[in-house]
Amino acid sequence: MLDDRRARVLEALVEEYIATGLPVSSQAILERCGLGVSSATVRNDLAQLESYGFVTQPHTSAGRVPTPQGYRFYVDHTSPARLRTATRSRIEAFFSNVHRELNRLLKDTTGLLSNLSHYPAVVIGPGFSGETVRAFHLVALGSRVVLAVSVSASGRVSQNLVRLGSSPTEEELEAAERELRQAFESNTIAGGIDAVETQRGVGADRVVELVRAVASSLRGVDTTTREVFVGGTAQLAELWQDLTHVHAILALLEQETTVRRLIGDESDLSTVRLGTEMDVNDVDLAVVSSPYDAGEHGTGRVGVLGPMRMDYRRTIKIVEEVGESLGDSLGR
């Protein structure tokens, strides 16, 4: 644990580096934090911070820059900033009159979040838990593969592949679809599964087997199926001057499973994750994310990705405010 003065020196160094992107001198630290000590004292503090692994010196005659450990200490001991009135007004105006289909709203929210934060943004959908199914269809994709398609009342679509032990005929597929529509439409996914499992089989044995196979394959889909929406990727080249990092971030964003892991959609807290904490090697990356509660729609997360030289105090507040407002608009 750092004493108060060295913590303030580290805070000033991180914030100066975030603002300028240049190695930070002892004089710059004194001007930023106003400590009543000499430059020599600050240099001694910097040497100690370097020995702790919080800062490093790129060149012998240069100032210091924060390390991932330095950023972590800073993030853990800083408070979110107050947002400007204009920024808060933009968030309030965006969510004040929401009449958009859910997926469109979630996608548009990535644009708002990216525009406000100036970082690429991600919104993880809340899943289908609690949503009513409006339509249910079966589509044959091969001799033993069927696609189960459910459309929720809010317009969201879930598609699930079902592999069968035998090939159904067209008549069997139509009969199974009728049974499944009766069970699932105007019901939740979980409710439809219960209806199939508790009712006695109707019709031919092969149809009953097909209906139960489809229903069984949907178990857990309502909580595990979460859409991923990404916005603001055009800003990548401005944030990471090294094209190697730009290509690496683009590759990460193309993998929905990886994006869900980075955003950390299992947590119910706001989080800041840095570099190797996410098992992302050799990539200058920080992720700020926050949960939102969408009422009957379930829960999801919003977040942004940026370099470790990120304006954390402002970004954390923006992400939290957007997440809270999104949840409020969906929970009405």
C-alpha positions in Angstrom: 0.0 0.0 0.0 1.3 3.4 -1.0 1.4 6.3 1.5 -0.7 9.3 0.6 2.0 11.4 -1.0 3.2 8.6 -3.3 -0.4 7.7 -4.2 -0.9 11.4 -5.2 2.3 11.3 -7.2 1.2 8.2 -9.1 -2.3 9.7 -9.6 -0.8 12.9 -11.1 1.6 10.9 -13.3 -1.2 8.7 -14.7 -3.5 11.6 -15.4 -0.7 13.6 -17.0 0.2 10.6 -19.2 -3.4 10.1 -20.2 -3.7 13.8 -21.2 -0.4 14.0 -23.1 0.8 10.5 -24.0 4.3 11.6 -23.2 6.7 10.5 -20.4 6.0 12.5 -17.3 8.6 14.6 -15.5 8.8 15.4 -11.8 8.1 19.1 -12.6 4.9 18.2 -14.5 3.7 16.1 -11.5 4.3 19.1 -9.1 2.4 21.4 -11.4 -0.5 19.0 -11.6 -0.9 17.9 -8.0 0.4 20.9 -6.1 2.4 19.0 -3.5 4.5 21.3 -1.3 7.7 19.4 -1.8 10.8 19.7 -4.0 11.4 18.1 -7.4 14.1 16.0 -5.7 11.5 14.5 -3.4 9.2 13.7 -6.3 12.1 12.1 -8.1 12.8 9.9 -5.1 9.1 9.0 -5.0 9.2 8.1 -8.7 12.2 5.9 -8.1 10.2 4.1 -5.3 7.2 3.7 -7.6 9.4 2.2 -10.2 10.8 -0.3 -7.7 7.2 -1.3 -6.9 6.5 -1.9 -10.6 4.0 1.0 -10.9 6.0 3.1 -13.4 8.8 2.7 -15.8 11.3 4.9 -17.6 11.5 4.4 -21.3 14.9 6.1 -21.6 17.5 7.1 -19.0 16.9 10.9 -19.5 13.1 10.6 -20.0 10.3 10.9 -17.6 8.2 8.0 -16.4 5.1 6.3 -17.8 2.6 4.1 -15.9 2.8 0.3 -16.1 -0.4 -2.0 -16.1 0.1 -2.3 -12.4 0.2 1.5 -12.1 -3.0 1.8 -14.0 -4.6 -0.8 -11.8 -3.7 1.0 -8.6 -5.0 4.2 -10.2 -8.3 2.7 -11.3 -8.8 1.0 -7.9 -8.3 4.3 -6.0 -10.0 6.8 -8.2 -13.6 8.0 -8.3 -15.7 8.6 -11.5 -15.8 12.1 -12.7 -19.0 14.3 -12.8 -20.4 14.5 -16.3 -21.0 17.8 -18.0 -24.6 18.9 -18.2 -24.5 18.6 -22.0 -23.4 15.0 -21.8 -26.1 14.1 -19.3 -28.7 15.9 -21.5 -27.6 13.8 -24.5 -28.1 10.6 -22.6 -31.5 11.7 -21.2 -32.7 12.8 -24.6 -31.7 9.5 -26.2 -33.7 7.4 -23.8 -36.5 9.8 -23.1 -38.7 8.6 -25.9 -37.8 5.0 -26.9 -40.1 3.5 -29.5 -37.6 1.2 -31.2 -37.5 -2.6 -31.5 -35.2 -3.9 -28.8 -32.3 -5.0 -31.1 -32.4 -1.6 -32.8 -32.3 0.1 -29.5 -29.3 -2.0 -28.3 -27.4 -1.3 -31.6 -28.2 2.4 -31.4 -27.0 2.5 -27.8 -23.5 1.4 -29.0 -23.5 4.5 -31.2 -24.4 6.8 -28.3 -21.8 5.2 -26.0 -19.1 5.4 -28.6 -19.9 9.0 -29.5 -19.8 10.1 -25.9 -16.7 8.2 -24.8 -14.8 8.3 -28.1 -14.0 4.6 -27.8 -15.5 1.5 -29.6 -18.6 0.4 -27.6 -20.2 -2.9 -27.0 -23.7 -3.8 -25.7 -24.5 -7.4 -24.7 -28.2 -8.2 -25.1 -30.1 -9.4 -22.0 -31.0 -12.9 -23.3 -34.6 -14.2 -23.8 -35.4 -15.0 -20.2 -38.9 -13.8 -19.4 -39.7 -12.8 -23.0 -42.9 -14.2 -24.7 -42.5 -16.1 -27.9 -44.5 -14.6 -30.7 -43.7 -17.1 -33.5 -42.0 -20.5 -33.7 -40.8 -22.2 -36.8 -38.8 -25.3 -37.9 -36.6 -25.3 -40.9 -35.0 -28.4 -42.4 -31.3 -27.7 -43.1 -30.2 -31.3 -44.0 -31.4 -34.9 -43.7 -30.9 -34.9 -39.9 -30.5 -31.2 -39.0 -33.3 -28.8 -38.1 -33.2 -25.1 -37.3 -35.5 -24.0 -34.5 -36.4 -20.3 -34.9 -38.2 -18.4 -32.2 -39.2 -14.8 -32.5 -40.0 -12.9 -29.2 -42.7 -10.3 -28.7 -40.0 -7.6 -28.8 -38.8 -8.8 -32.3 -35.7 -10.6 -31.2 -34.8 -13.8 -33.0 -33.2 -17.0 -31.6 -31.9 -19.7 -33.9 -30.9 -23.1 -32.6 -29.5 -26.1 -34.5 -31.0 -29.5 -33.6 -29.3 -32.7 -34.7 -31.6 -35.6 -35.0 -31.1 -39.4 -34.9 -33.2 -39.9 -38.1 -34.5 -37.9 -41.0 -38.0 -36.5 -40.6 -40.4 -36.4 -43.5 -41.9 -33.1 -44.6 -45.2 -34.2 -43.1 -43.6 -35.1 -39.8 -41.7 -31.7 -39.7 -45.0 -29.8 -40.3 -46.8 -31.8 -37.6 -43.9 -31.2 -35.1 -44.0 -27.5 -35.9 -47.7 -27.3 -35.1 -47.1 -29.0 -31.7 -44.2 -26.7 -30.9 -46.1 -23.6 -31.9 -48.9 -24.6 -29.6 -46.5 -25.1 -26.7 -44.2 -22.1 -27.3 -46.2 -19.2 -28.8 -47.6 -16.8 -26.2 -45.3 -18.5 -23.7 -41.7 -18.1 -22.6 -39.0 -20.5 -23.8 -38.9 -22.1 -20.4 -42.7 -22.3 -20.3 -42.8 -23.9 -23.7 -40.2 -26.6 -22.7 -42.3 -27.4 -19.6 -45.4 -27.6 -21.7 -43.8 -30.1 -24.0 -42.3 -32.2 -21.2 -45.5 -32.4 -19.1 -48.0 -33.1 -21.9 -48.7 -36.6 -23.2 -47.4 -37.3 -26.6 -49.8 -36.6 -29.4 -49.6 -38.2 -32.9 -47.0 -40.5 -34.4 -44.1 -41.6 -32.2 -41.5 -40.0 -34.6 -43.3 -36.6 -34.3 -43.4 -36.8 -30.5 -39.6 -37.7 -30.5 -38.9 -34.7 -32.8 -40.9 -32.3 -30.7 -39.2 -33.4 -27.5 -35.7 -33.3 -29.2 -36.3 -29.7 -30.3 -37.6 -28.7 -26.8 -34.7 -30.3 -25.1 -32.2 -28.5 -27.3 -33.7 -25.2 -26.2 -33.0 -25.7 -22.6 -31.0 -22.8 -21.3 -31.2 -20.8 -24.6 -33.3 -18.1 -22.9 -30.4 -17.3 -20.5 -27.3 -18.1 -22.6 -28.3 -16.6 -26.0 -27.1 -13.0 -25.8 -26.6 -10.9 -28.9 -23.5 -8.8 -29.2 -23.7 -5.3 -30.7 -20.6 -3.3 -31.5 -20.2 0.3 -32.6 -17.5 2.9 -33.2 -14.9 0.6 -34.7 -13.9 3.5 -37.1 -12.1 5.1 -34.1 -9.7 2.2 -33.7 -7.0 3.7 -36.0 -7.1 7.0 -34.0 -6.7 5.2 -30.6 -4.0 2.8 -31.5 -1.3 4.2 -33.8 0.3 0.8 -34.0 -1.5 -1.1 -36.8 -0.6 -4.4 -35.1 -2.9 -3.4 -32.2 -5.6 -2.2 -34.5 -5.7 -5.6 -36.3 -5.6 -7.5 -33.0 -8.6 -5.5 -31.6 -10.5 -6.0 -34.8 -9.9 -9.7 -34.6 -11.2 -9.8 -31.0 -14.3 -7.9 -31.9 -15.1 -10.4 -34.7 -15.5 -13.2 -32.1 -18.7 -12.9 -30.2 -17.6 -15.4 -27.5 -14.4 -13.4 -26.9 -16.3 -10.1 -26.7 -18.7 -11.5 -24.1 -15.7 -12.7 -22.1 -13.9 -9.3 -22.4 -17.0 -7.4 -21.3 -17.5 -9.8 -18.4 -21.3 -10.3 -18.7 -21.5 -12.6 -15.7 -20.7 -9.8 -13.2 -23.3 -7.6 -11.6 -20.8 -4.8 -10.9 -19.0 -2.2 -13.0 -15.6 -3.4 -13.9 -12.3 -2.2 -15.4 -10.1 -4.9 -16.9 -6.6 -4.3 -18.1 -4.4 -6.3 -20.6 -3.2 -9.6 -19.3 -6.2 -9.7 -16.8 -8.2 -10.7 -19.8 -5.7 -13.3 -21.2 -5.1 -10.9 -24.1 -1.3 -11.1 -24.7 0.7 -8.3 -26.2 -2.3 -6.0 -26.8 -2.6 -2.6 -25.2 -6.2 -2.9 -24.1 -8.5 -1.7 -21.3 -12.2 -2.6 -21.0 -14.7 -0.6 -18.9 -18.2 -2.2 -18.5 -21.3 -2.0 -16.4 -24.5 -4.0 -16.1 -28.0 -3.0 -16.9 -31.3 -4.5 -15.6 -33.9 -4.7 -18.4 -36.7 -5.9 -16.2 -38.7 -8.8 -17.8 -36.1 -8.9 -20.6 -33.3 -9.9 -18.1 -29.9 -8.4 -17.7 -27.1 -7.4 -20.0 -23.9 -5.2 -20.1 -22.6 -2.2 -21.8 -18.9 -1.4 -22.2 -16.1 0.3 -24.1 -12.7 -0.8 -25.3 -9.7 1.4 -25.5 -5.9 1.6 -24.9 -4.7 1.5 -21.3 -4.1 5.3 -21.7 -7.8 5.8 -21.3 -9.6 8.6 -19.5 -10.9 6.2 -16.8 -12.7 8.7 -14.5 -14.9 10.1 -17.3 -15.3 6.8 -19.2 -16.5 4.9 -16.1 -19.1 7.5 -15.4 -20.4 7.5 -19.0 -20.6 3.7 -19.1 -22.5 3.6 -15.8 -24.9 6.4 -16.8 -25.7 4.8 -20.2 -26.1 1.4 -18.6 -28.5 2.7 -16.0 -30.5 4.7 -18.5 -30.8 1.8 -20.8 -32.0 -0.4 -18.0 -34.6 2.2 -16.9 -35.9 2.6 -20.5 -36.3 -1.2 -20.9 -37.8 -1.7 -17.4 -40.6 0.8 -17.9 
